[in-house]
Amino acid sequence: MIKKKLSSFHYKLIVTLAVIGLIGIFTAGVYANSGSSREYHLKAAFLRYVAMFIEWPENADARETINICILGKVPSFKGLNSINGRVVNNHTLLVRPIYSVESAKEQCQILFVAKNNEFELEQVVAQTRGFPLITFGDMEGFAELGGSMNFYVVNNRMAMMINQETVKESKLSIHPRMLRLVTVVPDVDETTAIN
């Protein structure tokens, strides 16, 4: 009933904010009391909701899947794989490992760069610059280095950072309301949309 009164976007935004709020409440316990599986389930949930707010170019939007590719070794692939097969904005999420940046540019919409990878972060950023691909680092400082987004921990809670310039160069759009949920680098007015 509520969904009928609210637009589809507003309904998704309310659900997203509620989930992210719950994630924030439980994050401290996740980091303090559990292993990497729970941490990566949490990161998978963030990736799923980020995918809701990304708009790829029209020719890419016709596809049926959003490929979330994992570059490097993660402590818990099972955790990240927990969103495999979920549907976001009429696209099925497919989570899979990938072994080169070139393959990522050809096959992926979101590239999750693991903390433990054999690739230099600067190389990953340089090789993906300008491609319609969100590069998401599993380490602090990745967005500041030129990646699209990264996870970081503040006050024992997981948070996300977005590099607006990198996203803009990739010719992708992220709904401006998402900017209220993340830290933006470089520091700019949150009401500015990414086009």
Backbone as JSON, one array per atom type, in Angstrom:
{
  "sequence": "MIKKKLSSFHYKLIVTLAVIGLIGIFTAGVYANSGSSREYHLKAAFLRYVAMFIEWPENADARETINICILGKVPSFKGLNSINGRVVNNHTLLVRPIYSVESAKEQCQILFVAKNNEFELEQVVAQTRGFPLITFGDMEGFAELGGSMNFYVVNNRMAMMINQETVKESKLSIHPRMLRLVTVVPDVDETTAIN",
  "N": [[0.82, -1.2, 0.0], [1.9, 1.25, 0.8], [3.82, 1.55, -1.16], [2.33, 2.14, -3.43], [1.55, 4.77, -2.99], [3.91, 6.18, -2.97], [6.49, 7.27, -5.2], [8.36, 5.1, -7.36], [11.13, 5.54, -7.16], [11.34, 6.99, -4.73], [10.38, 5.1, -2.93], [12.38, 3.11, -3.19], [14.53, 4.63, -2.24], [13.8, 5.09, 0.44], [13.76, 2.45, 1.41], [16.45, 1.8, 0.96], [17.79, 3.68, 2.63], [16.83, 2.81, 5.1], [17.92, 0.22, 5.22], [20.68, 0.8, 5.07], [20.9, 2.28, 7.38], [20.34, 0.28, 9.31], [22.49, -1.38, 8.72], [24.6, 0.27, 9.54], [24.13, 0.37, 12.31], [24.69, -2.24, 13.1], [27.3, -2.63, 12.3], [29.51, -2.09, 14.01], [29.47, -4.25, 15.78], [29.94, -6.29, 13.96], [32.58, -5.84, 13.12], [33.86, -6.11, 15.55], [33.26, -8.66, 16.59], [33.22, -10.79, 14.74], [34.09, -12.89, 11.9], [35.6, -12.62, 8.62], [33.58, -13.34, 6.84], [31.06, -12.24, 7.58], [31.73, -9.53, 7.4], [32.13, -9.29, 4.63], [29.63, -10.0, 3.66], [28.25, -7.76, 4.49], [29.57, -5.78, 2.99], [28.81, -6.63, 0.47], [26.07, -6.07, 0.59], [26.16, -3.28, 0.62], [27.27, -2.86, -1.95], [25.2, -3.81, -3.53], [23.16, -1.93, -3.04], [24.41, 0.37, -3.94], [24.46, -0.18, -6.65], [21.82, 0.31, -7.3], [21.64, 3.04, -7.62], [23.21, 3.79, -9.74], [23.55, 4.87, -13.06], [24.08, 3.66, -16.19], [25.41, 4.33, -19.51], [22.96, 4.63, -22.19], [23.18, 2.58, -24.19], [24.44, 0.59, -22.76], [22.61, 0.09, -20.81], [20.66, -1.59, -21.74], [21.27, -4.2, -21.28], [20.83, -7.37, -19.55], [22.06, -8.0, -17.18], [24.03, -6.92, -14.34], [27.3, -6.96, -14.0], [29.33, -7.7, -11.39], [32.53, -7.63, -10.75], [35.3, -9.28, -9.24], [38.46, -8.37, -8.44], [41.4, -9.75, -7.54], [42.22, -11.44, -4.42], [39.77, -12.17, -2.03], [39.0, -12.39, 1.46], [36.57, -13.64, 1.94], [34.84, -14.88, -0.43], [32.38, -16.01, -0.51], [30.81, -14.32, 1.09], [30.65, -11.92, -0.49], [29.44, -13.06, -2.69], [26.88, -13.41, -1.86], [24.97, -11.7, -2.9], [24.63, -12.49, -5.44], [22.63, -13.09, -8.24], [20.52, -11.58, -7.3], [18.03, -9.09, -8.03], [18.22, -5.87, -9.34], [16.79, -2.89, -10.19], [15.6, -4.09, -12.5], [17.74, -5.57, -13.46], [19.83, -8.37, -13.25], [22.11, -9.19, -10.71], [25.39, -10.3, -11.13], [27.97, -11.91, -9.65], [31.41, -12.36, -9.84], [34.74, -13.72, -10.02], [37.58, -12.08, -11.49], [40.46, -11.81, -13.59], [42.09, -9.94, -14.81], [42.62, -6.47, -15.59], [41.99, -5.64, -18.14], [40.06, -7.55, -18.95], [38.07, -6.82, -17.18], [37.32, -4.3, -18.14], [36.04, -5.01, -20.46], [33.94, -6.68, -19.66], [32.62, -5.97, -17.27], [30.52, -4.06, -15.02], [30.75, -3.09, -12.48], [33.73, -2.97, -10.75], [35.24, -4.58, -8.25], [37.89, -4.03, -6.29], [40.03, -5.94, -4.58], [41.54, -5.91, -1.28], [43.75, -7.56, -1.06], [45.48, -7.92, -3.65], [47.34, -8.55, -6.64], [47.8, -6.47, -8.28], [48.93, -3.15, -8.93], [47.46, -0.39, -7.39], [47.47, 2.13, -8.56], [47.88, 1.47, -11.24], [45.5, 0.09, -11.84], [43.63, 2.16, -11.55], [44.56, 3.95, -13.54], [44.29, 2.38, -15.88], [41.54, 2.0, -16.07], [40.39, 4.44, -16.24], [38.01, 6.66, -17.55], [36.4, 4.69, -18.69], [33.09, 3.22, -18.86], [32.64, 2.21, -16.06], [32.37, 1.34, -12.71], [34.8, 1.6, -10.33], [35.56, 0.0, -7.4], [37.07, 0.2, -4.39], [38.38, -1.96, -1.88], [39.62, -0.86, 0.22], [40.89, 1.8, 2.29], [41.35, 5.09, 0.97], [41.32, 4.61, -1.77], [39.47, 5.96, -3.46], [40.43, 8.55, -3.22], [42.8, 8.22, -4.52], [41.98, 8.02, -7.08], [40.16, 6.1, -7.82], [36.69, 5.07, -8.32], [35.03, 4.62, -6.04], [35.26, 3.77, -2.52], [35.43, 1.6, 0.38], [35.52, 2.52, 3.82], [36.35, 2.78, 7.31], [34.77, 4.45, 9.93], [34.49, 5.6, 13.17], [34.02, 2.96, 14.07], [32.2, 2.11, 12.15], [31.14, 1.1, 8.94], [31.68, 2.93, 5.98], [31.22, 4.79, 2.88], [33.1, 6.23, 0.22], [33.07, 8.55, -2.45], [34.52, 9.44, -5.54], [33.87, 12.09, -7.32], [34.86, 13.23, -9.7], [36.12, 11.1, -11.03], [33.94, 9.4, -11.5], [32.44, 11.05, -13.17], [34.18, 11.25, -15.37], [33.93, 8.67, -16.28], [31.59, 8.67, -17.57], [29.23, 8.01, -16.29], [26.27, 8.09, -14.25], [25.28, 8.97, -10.99], [22.66, 8.98, -8.79], [21.85, 12.11, -7.35], [20.88, 12.12, -4.71], [22.14, 10.04, -3.49], [24.55, 11.05, -2.78], [24.22, 12.15, -0.33], [24.56, 10.07, 1.38], [27.16, 9.33, 1.5], [30.74, 9.99, 1.74], [32.19, 12.56, -0.09], [34.77, 13.02, -2.41], [36.78, 15.1, -4.5], [36.13, 17.41, -1.79], [32.97, 18.7, -2.08], [29.94, 20.59, -2.78], [27.14, 18.82, -1.73], [24.75, 18.9, -3.08], [25.23, 19.0, -5.72], [24.84, 17.39, -8.73], [26.06, 14.35, -10.2], [26.98, 14.09, -13.43]],
  "CA": [[0.0, 0.0, 0.0], [2.78, 2.41, 0.85], [4.51, 1.64, -2.43], [1.44, 2.78, -4.4], [1.49, 6.2, -2.73], [5.23, 6.74, -3.21], [7.08, 6.92, -6.49], [9.29, 3.96, -7.29], [12.42, 6.02, -6.66], [11.24, 7.33, -3.3], [10.26, 3.84, -2.2], [13.72, 2.52, -3.15], [15.37, 5.45, -1.39], [13.43, 4.82, 1.84], [14.26, 1.1, 1.73], [17.91, 1.88, 1.01], [18.18, 4.39, 3.85], [16.55, 1.94, 6.24], [18.91, -0.87, 5.24], [21.98, 1.36, 5.42], [20.83, 2.6, 8.82], [20.51, -0.96, 10.06], [23.87, -1.82, 8.53], [25.43, 1.1, 10.41], [23.92, -0.02, 13.71], [25.31, -3.54, 13.39], [28.67, -2.73, 11.81], [30.48, -2.15, 15.11], [29.5, -5.63, 16.25], [30.54, -7.12, 12.92], [34.03, -5.69, 13.16], [34.41, -6.5, 16.84], [32.99, -10.02, 17.04], [33.04, -11.84, 13.75], [35.11, -13.07, 10.88], [35.5, -11.89, 7.36], [32.37, -13.66, 6.1], [30.05, -11.21, 7.87], [32.21, -8.27, 6.84], [31.92, -9.26, 3.18], [28.17, -9.94, 3.45], [27.91, -6.36, 4.67], [30.07, -5.06, 1.82], [27.94, -7.02, -0.65], [24.83, -5.3, 0.72], [26.47, -1.92, 0.16], [27.42, -2.88, -3.41], [23.86, -3.98, -4.11], [22.42, -0.67, -2.99], [25.09, 1.32, -4.83], [24.01, -0.5, -8.01], [20.49, 0.9, -7.5], [21.73, 4.46, -7.92], [24.09, 4.03, -10.88], [22.96, 4.83, -14.4], [25.08, 3.49, -17.23], [24.93, 4.88, -20.79], [21.78, 3.95, -22.72], [23.5, 1.34, -24.89], [24.8, -0.42, -21.75], [21.46, -0.14, -19.94], [19.77, -2.59, -22.33], [21.68, -5.55, -20.88], [20.0, -7.98, -18.5], [22.82, -8.21, -15.95], [25.07, -6.02, -13.86], [28.41, -7.81, -13.61], [30.21, -7.21, -10.33], [33.73, -8.46, -10.89], [36.2, -9.2, -8.1], [39.86, -8.42, -8.86], [42.24, -10.06, -6.39], [41.69, -12.42, -3.47], [39.04, -11.65, -0.87], [38.94, -13.41, 2.52], [35.3, -14.37, 1.89], [34.08, -14.74, -1.68], [31.01, -16.4, -0.17], [30.12, -13.11, 1.56], [30.34, -11.07, -1.65], [28.56, -13.8, -3.59], [25.53, -13.47, -1.29], [24.03, -10.9, -3.71], [24.57, -13.07, -6.78], [21.28, -13.47, -8.64], [19.53, -10.59, -6.87], [17.61, -8.19, -9.1], [18.26, -4.44, -9.02], [16.32, -2.1, -11.33], [15.37, -5.02, -13.61], [18.99, -6.19, -13.87], [20.31, -9.41, -12.33], [23.5, -9.03, -10.29], [26.23, -11.47, -11.28], [29.25, -11.7, -8.96], [32.37, -13.36, -10.31], [36.15, -13.3, -10.0], [38.18, -11.72, -12.77], [41.9, -11.92, -13.39], [42.84, -8.86, -15.44], [41.9, -5.21, -15.73], [41.46, -5.62, -19.51], [38.81, -8.31, -18.94], [37.08, -6.02, -16.45], [36.84, -3.23, -19.02], [35.18, -5.61, -21.49], [32.85, -7.51, -19.16], [32.09, -5.61, -15.95], [29.96, -2.74, -14.76], [31.36, -2.7, -11.2], [34.96, -3.71, -10.49], [35.58, -4.56, -6.83], [39.33, -4.27, -6.18], [40.27, -6.5, -3.25], [42.72, -5.45, -0.54], [44.85, -8.47, -1.4], [45.58, -8.19, -5.08], [48.71, -8.41, -7.13], [47.86, -5.31, -9.16], [49.16, -1.85, -8.32], [46.22, 0.39, -7.43], [47.65, 3.22, -9.54], [47.68, 0.88, -12.57], [44.07, -0.19, -12.0], [42.97, 3.45, -11.76], [44.97, 4.48, -14.84], [43.77, 1.55, -16.97], [40.08, 2.04, -16.14], [39.94, 5.83, -16.34], [37.23, 7.0, -18.73], [35.51, 3.6, -19.1], [31.83, 3.2, -18.09], [32.89, 1.16, -15.07], [32.6, 1.82, -11.33], [35.87, 0.88, -9.63], [35.23, 0.08, -5.97], [38.19, -0.33, -3.62], [38.13, -2.58, -0.59], [40.63, -0.29, 1.12], [40.8, 3.25, 2.44], [42.22, 5.88, 0.11], [41.21, 4.25, -3.18], [38.78, 7.05, -4.17], [41.35, 9.69, -3.25], [43.83, 7.85, -5.49], [41.38, 8.14, -8.42], [39.11, 5.11, -8.03], [35.34, 5.65, -8.23], [34.51, 4.55, -4.67], [35.91, 2.81, -1.63], [34.96, 1.43, 1.75], [36.42, 2.89, 4.9], [35.71, 2.64, 8.62], [34.82, 5.64, 10.77], [33.77, 5.34, 14.43], [33.65, 1.54, 14.03], [31.13, 1.87, 11.2], [31.56, 1.11, 7.55], [31.17, 4.05, 5.2], [31.68, 4.79, 1.5], [33.6, 7.48, -0.32], [32.92, 8.64, -3.91], [35.3, 10.44, -6.26], [32.96, 12.59, -8.35], [35.56, 13.45, -10.96], [36.33, 9.8, -11.68], [32.63, 8.93, -11.99], [32.08, 11.91, -14.29], [35.02, 10.84, -16.5], [33.45, 7.37, -16.74], [30.31, 8.92, -18.25], [28.18, 7.36, -15.53], [25.53, 8.99, -13.37], [24.82, 8.47, -9.71], [21.61, 9.88, -8.36], [22.38, 13.07, -6.38], [20.5, 11.82, -3.32], [23.11, 9.11, -2.92], [25.66, 11.84, -2.25], [23.95, 12.41, 1.09], [24.86, 8.87, 2.15], [28.57, 9.0, 1.37], [31.72, 11.06, 1.75], [32.53, 12.9, -1.46], [36.07, 13.63, -2.65], [37.16, 16.16, -3.57], [35.04, 17.95, -0.98], [32.15, 19.63, -2.85], [28.55, 20.72, -2.37], [26.44, 17.56, -1.95], [23.58, 19.04, -3.94], [25.68, 18.94, -7.1], [24.64, 16.05, -9.33], [27.11, 13.8, -11.04], [26.45, 13.84, -14.78]],
  "C": [[0.85, 1.25, 0.0], [3.43, 2.62, -0.5], [3.64, 2.34, -3.48], [1.42, 4.29, -4.22], [2.81, 6.89, -3.03], [5.69, 6.38, -4.61], [8.05, 5.77, -6.29], [10.63, 4.4, -6.72], [12.36, 6.29, -5.17], [11.11, 6.08, -2.44], [11.62, 3.18, -2.06], [14.63, 3.29, -2.22], [15.08, 5.18, 0.08], [13.94, 3.45, 2.27], [15.77, 1.12, 1.88], [18.38, 2.55, 2.29], [17.95, 3.53, 5.09], [17.58, 0.83, 6.36], [20.27, -0.34, 5.64], [22.01, 1.78, 6.88], [21.02, 1.37, 9.67], [21.93, -1.5, 9.93], [24.79, -1.04, 9.45], [25.33, 0.71, 11.86], [24.69, -1.28, 14.04], [26.78, -3.64, 12.98], [29.68, -2.85, 12.93], [30.6, -3.58, 15.63], [30.14, -6.56, 15.25], [32.05, -7.05, 13.0], [34.61, -6.21, 14.46], [34.32, -8.01, 17.08], [32.94, -11.1, 15.98], [34.15, -11.86, 12.73], [34.79, -12.32, 9.62], [34.22, -12.19, 6.59], [31.29, -12.6, 6.33], [30.45, -9.87, 7.3], [31.9, -8.19, 5.34], [30.44, -9.41, 2.8], [27.71, -8.49, 3.53], [28.36, -5.54, 3.46], [29.24, -5.39, 0.59], [26.63, -6.25, -0.61], [25.04, -3.87, 0.26], [26.57, -1.89, -1.37], [26.06, -3.01, -4.11], [23.1, -2.66, -4.14], [23.09, 0.44, -3.79], [24.6, 1.09, -6.27], [22.63, 0.09, -8.31], [20.57, 2.34, -8.0], [22.62, 4.79, -9.11], [23.29, 3.95, -12.16], [24.09, 4.74, -15.41], [24.55, 4.12, -18.51], [23.81, 4.02, -21.37], [22.1, 2.62, -23.4], [23.87, 0.23, -23.91], [23.59, -0.8, -20.91], [20.51, -1.21, -20.47], [20.11, -4.01, -21.88], [20.8, -6.06, -19.73], [20.72, -8.09, -17.18], [23.69, -7.01, -15.6], [26.16, -6.95, -13.32], [29.28, -7.11, -12.57], [31.4, -8.15, -10.3], [34.68, -8.21, -9.73], [37.62, -9.39, -8.62], [40.72, -8.63, -7.62], [41.52, -11.03, -5.46], [40.99, -11.72, -2.31], [38.98, -12.76, 0.18], [37.66, -14.24, 2.47], [34.56, -14.07, 0.6], [32.62, -15.07, -1.42], [30.2, -15.18, 0.29], [29.71, -12.21, 0.42], [29.34, -11.75, -2.57], [27.12, -13.88, -3.08], [24.51, -12.64, -2.07], [23.9, -11.44, -5.13], [23.13, -13.52, -7.09], [20.19, -12.52, -8.18], [19.22, -9.65, -8.02], [17.58, -6.76, -8.58], [17.85, -3.68, -10.28], [16.2, -2.93, -12.61], [16.64, -5.64, -14.19], [19.4, -7.21, -12.82], [21.78, -9.15, -12.0], [24.24, -10.35, -10.45], [27.6, -11.15, -10.67], [30.21, -12.78, -9.43], [33.79, -12.82, -10.2], [36.61, -12.96, -11.41], [39.68, -11.59, -12.55], [42.74, -10.87, -14.1], [41.97, -7.62, -15.55], [41.3, -5.13, -17.13], [40.13, -6.38, -19.59], [37.7, -7.53, -18.24], [36.49, -4.94, -17.34], [35.87, -3.77, -20.06], [33.9, -6.2, -20.92], [32.12, -6.99, -17.94], [31.47, -4.23, -15.93], [30.49, -2.18, -13.42], [32.59, -3.59, -11.0], [35.34, -3.51, -9.03], [37.05, -4.96, -6.72], [39.62, -4.69, -4.74], [41.51, -5.91, -2.61], [43.94, -6.26, -0.95], [44.82, -8.75, -2.89], [46.99, -7.91, -5.55], [48.9, -7.2, -8.03], [48.16, -4.05, -8.35], [47.89, -1.02, -8.47], [46.3, 1.5, -8.47], [47.43, 2.7, -10.96], [46.21, 0.62, -12.83], [43.33, 1.11, -12.31], [43.29, 3.99, -13.15], [44.34, 3.71, -15.99], [42.26, 1.6, -17.11], [39.53, 3.45, -16.3], [39.19, 6.07, -17.65], [36.31, 5.9, -19.23], [34.23, 3.64, -18.27], [31.83, 2.05, -17.09], [33.09, 1.83, -13.72], [33.71, 0.96, -10.74], [35.67, 1.1, -8.14], [36.34, -0.59, -5.18], [37.77, -0.86, -2.26], [39.13, -2.07, 0.45], [40.44, 1.22, 1.19], [41.74, 3.92, 1.45], [42.1, 5.6, -1.37], [40.53, 5.36, -3.98], [39.69, 8.27, -4.26], [42.47, 9.47, -4.26], [43.31, 7.97, -6.92], [40.39, 7.05, -8.75], [37.74, 5.76, -7.89], [34.85, 5.73, -6.79], [35.39, 3.64, -3.83], [35.18, 2.73, -0.3], [36.0, 2.03, 2.69], [35.64, 2.79, 6.19], [35.88, 3.94, 9.39], [33.94, 5.38, 11.99], [33.21, 3.92, 14.47], [32.46, 1.24, 13.12], [31.68, 1.94, 9.79], [30.9, 2.27, 6.83], [31.73, 3.93, 3.78], [32.13, 6.19, 1.12], [33.46, 7.42, -1.83], [33.85, 9.72, -4.43], [34.46, 10.9, -7.44], [33.63, 12.75, -9.7], [35.76, 12.15, -11.73], [35.02, 9.28, -12.26], [32.22, 9.74, -13.21], [32.88, 11.52, -15.54], [34.55, 9.51, -17.09], [32.12, 7.46, -17.48], [29.16, 8.14, -17.61], [27.47, 8.42, -14.69], [25.17, 8.26, -12.09], [23.8, 9.47, -9.21], [22.13, 10.8, -7.27], [22.01, 12.77, -4.94], [21.45, 10.83, -2.66], [24.27, 9.86, -2.29], [25.46, 12.17, -0.78], [24.35, 11.24, 1.98], [26.34, 8.56, 2.21], [29.44, 10.22, 1.6], [32.14, 11.3, 0.32], [33.92, 13.51, -1.5], [36.17, 13.98, -4.13], [35.92, 16.76, -2.91], [34.26, 19.0, -1.77], [30.75, 19.68, -2.26], [27.79, 19.46, -2.72], [25.23, 17.69, -2.86], [23.95, 18.99, -5.41], [25.53, 17.54, -7.64], [25.87, 15.64, -10.1], [26.49, 13.49, -12.38], [27.52, 13.26, -15.65]]
}
